[in-house]
Amino acid sequence: MTIIIKENGKRRKPFNEERLRNFLSHIFVDFPHLNMEPYIERTIRSIVGHSEYKAEEITNKLILNALDQITIEEPDWTFVAARIYLKQLYKQAALHRSYDAAQRYGCFYELQVKLAQLGIYDDFILQQYTKEQLQEAGAWIDPDKDHLFTYIGLKTLVDRYLSKGYEGEIYELPQERFLTIALTLMAKEKPSKRMELAKEAYWALSNQYMTVATPTYANAGKAYGQLSSCFIDTVDDSLIGIYESNTDVARLSKGGGGIGVYLGKIRARNSDIKGFKGISSGVIPWMRQLNNTAVSVDQLGTRQGSIAVYLDIWHKDIFAFLDAKLNNGDERQKCHDLFYGVCIPDLFMEQVEKRGDWYLFDPHEVKKVMGWKDDRGRPLGLEDFYDEQRGSGSFREKYEQCVNHPQLSKERVPAIEIMKRIMKSQLETGTPYMFYRDEANRMNPNKHAGMIYCSNLCTEIMQNMSPTIVTKEYTKDGEIITHKKAGDFVVCNLSSIHLGRAVPDGVLERLIPIQVRMLDNVIDLNEKRIEVLQAVITNQKYRAIGLGAFSWHHLLALKGIKWDSEESVQFADQLFEKIAYLTIKASNELAKEKGAYPLFEGSDWQTGAYFELRNYKSHDDLDWDTLKQSVMKYGVRNGYLMAPAPNGSTSVLANGTASCDPIFHRLYFEEKKNYKIPVTVPDLNAKTIWFYENAYQVNQWISIKQNAARQKHVDQSLSFNLYVRNTIKAKDLLDLHLTAWKSRLKSTYYVRSTALTIEECETCSS
């Protein structure tokens, strides 16, 4: 006889086979197409083969045996495993919170009190809402919404996002995490409609019609951490500027943020310092400092920091920069833990295509010799210009002046040689990312207020940037007082539409307004959560948000649209136009209610140029003409609106496909500590299977066309990967890059080759 041990040996009972069968029969009611009997028999044989068996080990065995059954033909075993795991979670939460596990969920108000007392939650929600309101909110919880989770989605939520005790005890359950997020994000709304808005936000989250950013998932309601995903800093070319920037990066990384860092203003190797020639060590030593920060300042103990560095293609240190992540060469010049991006003007791509020459400059020397100044008398560098039109503009004019200036030192290299180095690094490491700076700035709706020098960690954020300058330091009454001129320190506030759920259910018109409001509220809630104050100031100036979308391949499969088809391109164009329309309209309605963002006057939104650049005209149910007039009159609440992110972890959580990318495999394995978890693509069945093509089999030129169709409607950019075989010819990879640039993409993310393993970015997941 097998004895079942419970409660750490306090209870011992004989194994009851009938009880186990009854437990499983309730779960299998919803899965009559699955063959339950062999699965049960296998589990029973495992148990009765031992004289003693722990109760929790039975649960684990049931889960593992269910996962072993997952195949392309029978993917629903993942939901069986998830239901079993849920039962375990309900028991653990009930034990730690002292209620009957049969209820599944306990009192939501008491949970808030308990976790606040433990110091895991802050008391923000308890201060903002009454006990009665929290009890009312608790009544909205629908435990059956937990059945939407696959096993890997539920496991991801539990491991990374649920609030647990200091020793990992389960207190919070999935729907309580969603409700806590909803209440947090709506806490500052007018009391008369706050509960209604919180309920709507819970509806959006619990139905998995949308996801919020990873930091919002993890930190809402808690006593630590910001709610925003990632940030972009511009490093000033001064010793104090460089070190201050490193400190800011460390503080944000500590709170779970990913960082993009623009290094293009830093003087090149062998530049002068205070007139002494050949002194500067260039950008590599400062990159190594950032590399150490990424490794040593981890993100709340969960993973090391994530930092992307960007450099202009005309910077004299570009070759050292491109080699810094490669495995060969001088290790003293390497920064393996950083991610890399290059800032590329149209003129460079033109020179690559015509096999022309390219010139490299030192940005410090350019400023000193050329003597360019803005209308306030501040010095300008080559990086401060872009081509206002395709084929002509300020950048190429200034570049030619630099080329022809007799007193300016320069290095001439064939443009194609730099491009070869870029592609070599991409095939070996996946990076550098490509940032097409002219297109980004031409389409910048806030070009009246600044310049976009680079993108972020995941290449979807494009907003005005500038360095923070220390202007004065002095002592007074025993204190050291520092004055800084705050630059534009970009903040990404992200959230994503689950296309595979929201579009088939026809809820975009209801979903996007509440989603935009949630994102807008993150900005104000973060005022006290973001430690870098210039980021807080920038957040308030532009009120930038990044509404995105994921599960594109999932949606194509549900619609029966082949990836490699013109129909997929047309569908991308139509769908993202609708998303853009609804997003702009939602922000316009918020502006009527709460006011436009502070820098609205003079923007492309205010002049109407935003709509003219994209040639928006009214048609069908999208009344662009009326919306344009409303935006010009009342404004938009948010200076930047859309930015589809990678969605690596959150797409798994919500049972979707990542971002707008094709899938890797219909069935793959997610590796955990002691087990590989089989995962299938969502809604896999006899109808959809033919529309799930592998990322390395789909036509990359069609992928670029799809993304160009989306980019037209996205005011920022998109995390867009290129998938290539490791046998690809240099000519073909070059053709892909030239096609992406000519298609007016603002950026491309990784070049993922079949020989390359790339760690997914979780920071920008949303």
C-alpha positions in Angstrom: 0.0 0.0 0.0 1.2 3.5 -0.9 1.1 6.1 1.8 0.5 9.7 0.8 2.4 12.2 2.9 0.8 15.7 3.4 1.7 18.9 5.3 5.5 18.0 5.6 4.7 14.7 7.2 2.0 15.8 9.6 -0.6 13.8 7.8 -0.3 10.3 6.3 -3.1 8.7 4.4 -3.4 5.6 2.1 -3.4 6.4 -1.6 -7.0 6.8 -2.8 -7.2 5.9 -6.5 -10.9 6.8 -6.8 -10.3 10.2 -5.4 -7.6 10.9 -8.0 -9.9 9.7 -10.8 -12.7 12.0 -9.6 -10.3 15.0 -9.4 -9.2 14.4 -13.0 -12.6 13.7 -14.4 -13.7 17.2 -13.4 -10.8 18.6 -15.4 -11.3 16.4 -18.5 -15.0 17.5 -18.8 -13.8 20.4 -21.0 -11.5 18.1 -23.0 -13.6 15.1 -24.2 -11.4 14.7 -27.3 -8.4 13.8 -25.2 -7.8 10.2 -24.1 -7.8 10.4 -20.4 -7.5 6.7 -19.4 -3.8 5.9 -20.5 -2.7 9.2 -18.8 -4.4 8.2 -15.5 -3.1 4.7 -15.6 0.5 5.9 -16.2 0.2 8.2 -13.2 -1.2 5.6 -11.0 1.5 3.1 -11.9 4.1 5.8 -10.9 2.5 6.3 -7.5 1.8 2.7 -6.5 5.3 1.8 -7.4 6.4 3.6 -4.2 5.7 2.8 -0.6 5.5 6.6 0.2 4.6 9.5 -2.0 4.3 13.2 -1.2 1.1 14.8 -2.1 2.8 17.7 -4.0 4.8 15.1 -6.0 1.5 13.7 -7.2 0.6 17.1 -8.5 3.9 17.5 -10.2 3.7 14.0 -11.7 0.2 14.8 -13.1 1.5 18.0 -14.6 4.6 16.4 -16.2 2.6 13.5 -17.6 0.2 15.9 -19.1 3.0 17.9 -20.7 4.5 14.7 -22.1 1.3 14.2 -24.0 1.5 17.6 -25.9 1.9 17.1 -29.6 1.1 19.1 -32.7 -2.0 16.8 -33.1 -3.0 17.2 -29.4 -1.9 20.6 -28.1 -4.8 20.9 -25.6 -2.9 18.9 -23.0 -1.2 22.2 -22.0 -4.6 23.3 -20.7 -5.0 20.1 -18.7 -1.6 20.8 -17.1 -2.6 24.4 -16.4 -5.8 23.3 -14.7 -3.9 20.9 -12.4 -1.4 23.6 -11.6 -4.2 26.1 -10.9 -5.6 23.7 -8.3 -2.2 23.6 -6.6 -2.1 27.5 -6.6 -5.6 27.8 -5.2 -4.6 25.5 -2.3 -1.3 27.3 -1.6 -3.0 30.7 -1.6 -5.8 29.5 0.6 -3.3 28.0 3.1 -1.3 31.2 3.4 -4.4 33.4 3.5 -6.6 31.1 5.7 -9.7 30.5 3.5 -11.3 27.5 2.0 -9.5 26.5 -1.3 -12.9 25.4 -2.7 -13.6 29.1 -3.2 -10.6 29.3 -5.4 -10.2 33.1 -4.6 -10.3 34.6 -1.2 -11.1 38.2 -0.1 -9.4 40.7 -2.3 -9.5 43.5 0.3 -7.8 41.2 2.9 -5.1 40.3 0.4 -4.3 44.0 -0.1 -4.1 44.5 3.7 -2.0 41.3 4.2 0.6 42.2 1.5 0.8 45.8 2.6 1.5 44.6 6.2 4.2 42.3 4.9 5.8 45.2 3.0 5.4 43.5 -0.4 2.7 45.9 -1.5 2.8 49.6 -0.7 -0.4 51.0 0.8 -1.3 53.1 -2.3 -4.4 51.1 -3.2 -5.6 51.0 0.4 -5.2 54.8 0.6 -6.9 55.5 -2.8 -9.9 53.1 -2.4 -12.3 52.4 0.5 -12.8 49.0 1.9 -16.2 48.8 0.3 -14.8 49.7 -3.1 -12.1 47.0 -2.8 -14.7 44.5 -1.8 -16.8 45.6 -4.8 -13.8 45.2 -7.1 -13.1 41.8 -5.6 -16.5 40.7 -6.8 -15.5 41.4 -10.4 -13.0 38.6 -10.3 -13.9 35.7 -12.6 -11.9 32.6 -11.6 -12.9 30.9 -14.9 -10.7 33.5 -16.7 -7.8 31.5 -15.4 -8.8 28.8 -17.9 -7.4 31.0 -20.7 -3.9 30.2 -19.5 -1.7 27.6 -21.1 0.7 25.8 -18.7 3.7 27.8 -19.9 1.7 31.1 -19.7 0.6 30.3 -16.1 4.0 29.2 -15.1 5.5 32.4 -16.5 3.0 34.5 -14.6 3.6 32.7 -11.3 7.4 32.7 -11.6 7.9 36.3 -12.8 4.9 38.5 -11.9 2.7 37.2 -9.0 3.4 38.8 -5.6 4.8 36.2 -3.4 6.1 36.1 0.2 9.8 36.5 1.0 10.3 32.8 0.9 8.3 32.3 -2.3 4.9 31.7 -0.6 1.9 32.0 -2.9 -0.4 34.8 -1.8 -1.6 36.5 -5.0 -3.5 34.6 -7.7 -3.6 35.5 -11.4 -6.9 37.5 -11.5 -5.8 39.4 -8.4 -2.6 40.5 -10.2 -4.8 41.8 -13.1 -7.2 43.5 -10.7 -4.3 45.1 -8.8 -2.9 46.5 -12.0 -6.3 47.8 -13.1 -6.9 49.5 -9.7 -3.4 51.0 -9.6 -3.6 52.4 -13.1 -7.0 54.0 -12.5 -6.4 55.2 -9.0 -6.0 58.9 -9.9 -9.1 59.1 -12.1 -12.1 61.1 -11.0 -13.9 59.3 -8.1 -17.2 59.5 -10.0 -16.0 57.2 -12.8 -12.9 55.5 -11.3 -14.5 52.2 -10.4 -16.1 52.0 -13.8 -12.8 52.6 -15.5 -11.0 50.1 -13.3 -13.6 47.4 -14.1 -13.1 48.1 -17.8 -9.3 47.8 -17.4 -9.8 44.5 -15.6 -12.0 43.3 -18.4 -9.2 44.0 -20.9 -6.6 42.3 -18.9 -8.5 39.3 -17.6 -9.7 38.4 -21.1 -6.1 38.7 -22.3 -7.1 41.2 -25.0 -4.0 43.2 -24.1 -0.9 43.0 -22.0 0.9 45.7 -20.1 4.7 46.2 -19.9 6.7 43.7 -18.0 7.6 46.3 -15.3 3.9 47.1 -14.9 3.0 43.5 -14.6 5.7 42.9 -12.0 5.6 46.2 -10.0 2.0 47.6 -10.0 0.8 47.6 -6.3 4.3 46.7 -5.0 6.5 48.8 -2.8 9.4 49.1 -5.3 10.2 49.4 -9.0 8.9 51.7 -11.8 6.1 50.8 -14.2 7.9 51.8 -17.5 9.8 49.5 -19.7 12.9 51.2 -20.9 14.7 54.5 -21.3 17.1 56.3 -23.7 19.9 58.5 -22.6 22.1 60.9 -24.5 25.6 61.0 -23.1 27.3 64.4 -23.0 30.9 64.7 -24.2 32.3 65.5 -20.8 33.8 63.5 -17.9 31.0 64.4 -15.5 28.4 63.8 -18.2 29.7 60.3 -18.9 29.8 59.3 -15.2 26.5 60.9 -14.4 25.0 59.0 -17.3 26.4 55.7 -16.0 24.9 56.4 -12.6 21.5 57.1 -14.1 21.7 53.9 -16.1 22.5 51.9 -12.9 19.5 53.4 -11.0 17.1 52.7 -13.8 18.5 49.2 -14.4 18.0 48.4 -10.7 14.3 49.1 -11.1 13.8 46.8 -14.0 14.3 49.2 -16.9 16.2 48.5 -20.2 18.4 51.3 -21.4 19.4 52.7 -24.8 22.4 54.9 -24.7 23.5 57.3 -27.5 27.3 57.6 -27.6 27.6 59.7 -30.7 28.5 62.9 -29.0 31.6 61.4 -27.3 34.9 62.3 -28.9 36.8 59.7 -30.8 40.0 57.9 -29.9 43.1 60.1 -30.3 41.0 63.3 -30.2 42.2 66.2 -28.1 41.3 67.0 -24.5 41.7 70.6 -23.5 43.8 71.1 -26.6 46.2 68.3 -25.9 46.2 66.2 -29.0 46.0 62.4 -29.1 44.8 62.1 -25.5 41.2 60.7 -25.8 40.6 56.9 -25.5 37.4 57.1 -27.5 34.1 55.4 -26.8 35.3 51.9 -25.9 36.4 52.6 -22.3 33.1 54.2 -21.5 31.3 51.2 -23.1 33.2 48.9 -20.9 32.0 50.9 -17.9 28.4 50.4 -19.1 29.1 46.7 -19.7 30.2 46.4 -16.0 27.0 48.2 -14.9 24.8 45.9 -17.0 26.4 42.9 -15.3 26.7 44.2 -11.7 23.4 46.1 -11.3 20.9 43.3 -11.9 17.1 43.9 -12.2 15.6 43.1 -8.8 17.6 39.9 -8.7 15.9 38.4 -11.7 18.3 39.1 -14.6 21.3 41.3 -15.4 20.7 44.7 -16.8 20.1 45.3 -20.5 21.8 48.1 -22.2 22.0 48.9 -25.9 24.6 51.4 -27.1 24.3 53.3 -30.4 27.0 55.1 -32.5 26.9 57.0 -35.8 28.2 55.3 -38.9 30.5 58.4 -39.5 32.1 58.3 -36.1 35.9 57.5 -36.2 35.4 54.7 -33.6 32.9 52.8 -35.7 35.2 49.9 -36.5 36.2 49.4 -32.9 32.5 49.7 -32.0 31.5 47.0 -34.5 34.2 44.6 -33.3 33.5 45.1 -29.6 30.9 42.2 -29.3 32.8 39.7 -31.5 34.6 36.8 -30.0 38.0 37.3 -31.7 40.5 40.1 -31.0 41.8 42.0 -28.0 39.6 41.2 -25.0 40.5 44.6 -23.5 38.5 46.2 -26.3 35.4 43.9 -25.8 32.0 44.6 -24.3 30.1 41.2 -24.7 27.2 42.1 -22.4 26.0 45.2 -24.3 23.7 45.3 -27.3 24.7 47.4 -30.3 23.0 49.7 -32.8 24.3 51.9 -35.6 22.8 55.2 -36.7 22.6 55.3 -40.4 21.8 58.3 -42.7 20.3 57.8 -46.2 23.6 59.1 -47.7 25.5 56.1 -46.3 23.1 53.6 -47.8 23.4 55.4 -51.1 27.1 55.2 -51.0 26.9 51.5 -50.1 24.7 50.9 -53.1 26.9 52.8 -55.5 30.1 51.4 -53.9 31.2 54.9 -53.1 33.5 56.3 -50.4 32.5 57.2 -46.8 34.3 59.5 -44.4 34.7 59.2 -40.7 35.0 62.1 -38.3 35.6 62.9 -34.7 32.4 64.6 -33.3 34.4 66.8 -31.0 36.6 68.1 -33.8 33.6 68.7 -36.0 32.0 71.0 -33.4 35.3 72.8 -32.8 36.3 73.3 -36.4 33.0 73.8 -38.2 31.6 76.3 -35.7 27.9 75.5 -36.4 25.5 77.0 -33.9 21.7 76.8 -33.3 19.5 79.9 -33.0 20.4 80.1 -29.3 24.1 80.1 -30.0 24.7 76.5 -28.8 27.3 74.5 -30.8 26.0 71.8 -33.2 27.6 68.7 -34.5 27.1 66.6 -37.6 24.7 64.4 -35.5 22.4 67.4 -35.1 21.3 67.4 -38.7 19.2 65.1 -40.9 17.9 65.1 -44.5 14.5 66.8 -44.4 13.6 65.2 -47.8 14.6 61.9 -49.2 17.7 62.7 -51.3 18.3 66.2 -50.1 18.6 68.1 -46.9 20.8 69.5 -44.1 22.7 66.3 -43.2 24.3 65.7 -46.6 25.0 69.4 -46.9 26.9 69.5 -43.6 28.6 66.2 -44.3 29.9 67.5 -47.6 31.2 70.6 -45.8 33.1 68.3 -43.4 34.5 66.3 -46.3 35.7 69.4 -48.1 37.1 71.3 -45.0 40.9 71.3 -45.2 41.4 71.7 -41.5 39.1 68.9 -40.4 40.8 65.5 -40.1 39.0 62.6 -41.7 39.3 58.9 -42.7 38.2 57.7 -46.1 36.9 54.1 -46.4 34.8 52.3 -48.9 31.2 52.4 -47.6 30.7 48.8 -48.5 33.6 47.8 -46.2 31.8 49.2 -43.2 28.6 47.5 -44.4 30.5 44.2 -44.6 31.7 44.6 -41.0 28.1 45.3 -39.9 26.8 42.2 -41.6 29.7 40.0 -40.2 28.8 41.1 -36.7 25.1 40.5 -37.4 25.7 37.0 -38.5 27.9 36.3 -35.5 26.0 38.1 -32.8 22.7 39.2 -34.2 23.6 42.9 -33.8 24.1 45.8 -34.6 20.5 47.0 -35.0 19.9 49.4 -37.8 18.5 52.8 -37.0 17.6 54.8 -40.1 18.0 58.3 -38.6 16.7 60.4 -41.5 13.4 58.6 -41.9 12.9 58.6 -38.1 13.4 62.4 -37.9 11.4 63.2 -41.1 8.4 61.4 -39.6 8.9 62.6 -36.1 5.7 64.4 -35.0 7.7 66.5 -32.6 10.5 67.7 -34.8 9.7 71.2 -33.7 11.0 70.4 -30.3 14.1 68.3 -30.8 16.0 65.5 -32.5 16.0 61.7 -32.5 19.6 60.4 -32.3 18.9 56.7 -31.8 16.4 54.1 -30.6 16.1 52.0 -27.5 17.0 48.5 -26.5 14.4 46.9 -28.8 14.4 49.5 -31.7 10.7 50.5 -31.4 11.0 53.7 -29.4 11.8 56.9 -31.3 11.5 60.2 -29.4 13.3 63.5 -29.0 16.6 63.2 -27.1 19.2 65.5 -25.7 22.0 65.3 -23.0 21.6 66.4 -19.4 24.3 69.0 -18.6 25.7 69.8 -15.2 25.8 73.6 -15.2 27.1 74.5 -11.7 28.2 72.9 -8.5 28.9 74.8 -5.2 28.7 74.4 -1.4 26.3 76.2 0.9 25.8 75.6 4.6 27.7 72.4 4.5 25.7 71.0 1.6 26.9 70.3 -2.0 24.4 71.7 -4.5 24.4 70.7 -8.1 22.5 72.4 -10.9 21.6 70.5 -14.0 20.0 71.4 -17.3 17.7 68.5 -17.9 17.9 66.9 -21.3 15.2 64.9 -23.0 15.7 61.5 -21.3 13.3 59.2 -23.1 10.8 57.0 -21.3 8.9 54.1 -22.9 5.5 53.4 -21.5 4.3 50.2 -23.3 1.2 48.1 -23.7 0.2 45.7 -26.5 -3.0 44.5 -28.2 -3.4 40.7 -28.4 -4.4 40.6 -32.1 -5.2 36.9 -32.0 -7.9 37.5 -29.4 -9.0 41.1 -29.8 -9.5 41.2 -33.6 -11.6 38.0 -33.9 -13.7 39.1 -30.9 -14.3 42.5 -32.5 -13.3 44.5 -29.4 -10.7 47.0 -30.8 -13.1 50.0 -30.5 -13.8 49.2 -26.8 -10.3 48.0 -26.0 -8.0 50.8 -27.4 -9.6 53.7 -25.5 -9.2 52.0 -22.1 -5.7 50.9 -23.1 -4.6 54.4 -24.0 -6.0 55.7 -20.7 -4.1 53.1 -18.8 -0.9 54.0 -20.5 -1.4 57.7 -20.0 -2.0 57.1 -16.3 1.3 55.2 -16.0 3.1 58.6 -16.7 1.7 60.3 -13.7 2.0 57.3 -11.4 5.7 57.0 -12.3 6.5 60.5 -11.0 7.6 59.1 -7.7 8.8 55.8 -8.9 11.4 56.8 -11.5 14.6 57.9 -9.7 16.2 59.7 -12.6 14.5 63.1 -12.5 15.2 64.2 -16.1 13.3 61.2 -17.2 10.3 62.3 -15.1 10.5 65.8 -16.7 10.6 64.3 -20.2 7.8 62.0 -19.4 5.6 64.9 -18.5 6.7 67.1 -21.4 5.8 64.6 -24.1 3.5 62.2 -22.2 4.7 59.6 -24.6 3.2 56.1 -24.8 3.9 53.1 -27.0 0.8 51.1 -27.8 1.8 48.0 -29.7 0.5 44.7 -30.9 1.5 41.1 -30.9 0.2 37.7 -32.1 0.2 38.8 -35.8 1.1 35.3 -37.1 -1.6 33.9 -34.9 -4.1 36.2 -36.4 -3.0 35.4 -40.0 -3.5 31.7 -39.2 -6.9 32.3 -37.7 -7.9 34.3 -40.8 -6.5 31.7 -43.2 -4.0 34.2 -44.7 -0.6 32.9 -45.9 2.4 34.8 -44.7 4.0 34.9 -48.1 1.1 36.7 -49.9 0.1 40.1 -51.0 -3.1 39.6 -49.0 -1.0 39.6 -45.8 0.6 43.0 -46.8 -2.9 44.5 -47.5 -4.3 43.1 -44.3 -1.4 44.6 -42.3 -2.0 48.0 -44.0 -5.8 47.9 -43.2 -5.5 46.6 -39.7 -2.8 49.0 -38.5 -4.5 51.9 -40.1 -7.5 51.1 -38.0 -5.4 50.7 -34.9 -3.7 54.0 -35.6 -7.0 55.7 -36.1 -8.5 54.4 -32.9 -5.3 55.2 -30.9 -5.1 58.8 -32.1 -8.9 59.2 -31.5 -8.5 57.8 -28.0 -5.7 60.3 -27.2 -7.7 63.1 -28.8 -10.6 62.3 -26.5 -8.3 62.3 -23.5 -6.9 65.7 -24.5 -10.5 67.0 -24.5 -10.9 65.7 -21.0 -7.5 66.4 -19.5 -5.6 68.6 -21.8 -3.0 68.1 -24.6 0.6 67.3 -23.8 2.7 70.5 -23.1 4.6 70.6 -26.3 1.6 70.2 -28.6 1.9 73.7 -30.1 4.0 73.6 -33.2 3.9 69.8 -33.5 2.9 67.9 -36.6 -0.3 67.0 -34.7 -1.1 70.7 -34.2 -0.3 71.8 -37.8 -2.1 68.8 -39.4 1.2 67.7 -41.1 1.0 64.3 -39.3 -2.0 63.4 -41.4 -0.7 65.0 -44.6 2.6 63.1 -44.5 0.7 59.8 -44.3 -1.9 60.9 -46.9 -4.8 60.0 -44.6 -8.2 60.5 -46.2 -11.6 59.5 -44.9 -13.0 56.2 -46.1 -15.4 53.5 -45.0 -15.7 53.8 -41.2 -12.5 55.8 -40.6 -13.3 59.5 -40.7 -9.8 60.8 -40.9 -10.8 64.3 -42.0 -13.0 64.9 -38.9 -10.3 63.4 -36.6 -7.6 65.6 -38.1 -9.7 68.7 -37.4 -10.4 67.5 -33.9 -6.7 66.9 -33.2 -5.7 70.3 -34.6 -8.3 71.9 -32.4 -8.1 70.0 -29.1 -4.8 68.2 -29.4 -3.7 64.8 -28.4 -2.9 63.8 -24.8 0.3 62.0 -25.9 3.1 63.4 -28.1 4.0 59.9 -29.2 1.5 57.1 -29.4 2.4 53.8 -31.1 5.5 51.4 -30.8 5.0 47.6 -31.2 7.6 45.9 -29.0 9.1 42.4 -29.0 6.6 40.9 -26.5 8.7 37.8 -25.9 7.6 36.8 -22.4 4.2 38.5 -22.3 3.1 36.8 -25.6 3.8 33.5 -23.9 1.9 34.6 -20.9 -1.2 35.5 -23.0 -0.9 32.5 -25.4 0.0 34.5 -28.5 2.8 34.7 -31.0 5.6 37.2 -30.4 5.2 40.7 -31.8 4.6 40.9 -35.6 7.2 38.1 -36.2 6.7 34.7 -37.8 6.9 31.7 -35.5 10.0 29.7 -35.0 8.3 26.3 -34.7 4.8 24.9 -34.4 6.1 22.9 -31.4 9.1 23.9 -29.4 10.5 23.4 -25.9 10.9 26.0 -23.2 13.7 25.0 -20.9 13.2 25.3 -17.2 15.6 24.2 -14.4 14.8 20.5 -14.4 12.4 20.0 -17.3 11.7 21.1 -20.9 8.2 22.3 -21.3 6.6 21.6 -24.7 4.8 24.5 -26.2 2.7 24.7 -29.3 1.6 27.8 -31.2 -1.9 29.1 -30.2 -5.1 27.7 -31.7 -3.2 24.9 -33.5 -5.6 22.7 -35.3 -6.2 21.0 -38.7 -7.3 24.3 -40.2 -4.6 26.7 -38.9 -1.6 24.4 -39.1 -1.0 25.2 -42.8 -0.7 28.9 -42.1 2.0 28.6 -39.5 5.2 28.7 -41.5 8.6 28.7 -39.9 10.4 32.0 -39.6 13.3 30.8 -41.7 11.0 29.5 -44.5 8.9 32.6 -45.0 9.9 35.2 -47.6 11.8 38.0 -45.8 11.0 40.4 -48.6 7.3 39.9 -47.9 8.1 40.4 -44.2 9.7 43.7 -45.0 6.6 44.7 -47.1 4.3 43.8 -44.3 6.4 45.9 -41.9 6.5 48.8 -44.3 2.7 48.7 -44.4 2.6 48.8 -40.6 5.3 51.5 -40.3 3.3 53.9 -42.3 0.7 54.0 -39.5 3.1 53.8 -36.5 4.4 57.2 -35.4 7.5 55.6 -33.7 8.9 52.3 -34.9 8.5 48.5 -34.5 10.7 45.7 -33.2 11.3 44.0 -36.5 13.7 41.0 -37.0 15.2 39.6 -40.1 15.4 35.8 -40.2 18.2 34.4 -42.4 20.0 31.1 -42.8 23.6 31.0 -41.7 24.5 30.1 -45.3 23.1 33.4 -46.7 25.3 35.1 -49.2 26.5 38.6 -48.3 24.8 39.9 -51.5 21.4 38.7 -50.3 21.8 40.0 -46.8 22.8 43.4 -48.2 19.8 43.3 -50.5 17.5 42.8 -47.5 19.1 45.8 -45.7 18.8 48.0 -48.8 15.2 46.9 -49.3 14.3 47.7 -45.7 15.9 51.1 -46.0 14.2 51.8 -49.4 10.9 50.7 -47.9 11.1 53.5 -45.4 11.5 51.4 -42.3 12.9 53.4 -39.4 14.8 50.5 -37.8 15.5 46.8 -37.9 16.1 44.7 -34.8 18.1 41.5 -34.7 19.4 39.6 -37.8 18.6 36.1 -36.5 20.5 33.4 -38.3 20.0 29.7 -38.0 23.3 29.3 -36.3 22.6 32.0 -33.7 21.1 31.8 -30.2 19.7 35.2 -29.0 18.5 35.8 -25.5 15.0 37.3 -25.7 14.6 40.9 -24.4 12.0 40.8 -21.6 12.2 44.5 -20.6 10.3 45.8 -23.6 7.8 43.0 -23.5 4.3 44.3 -23.3 
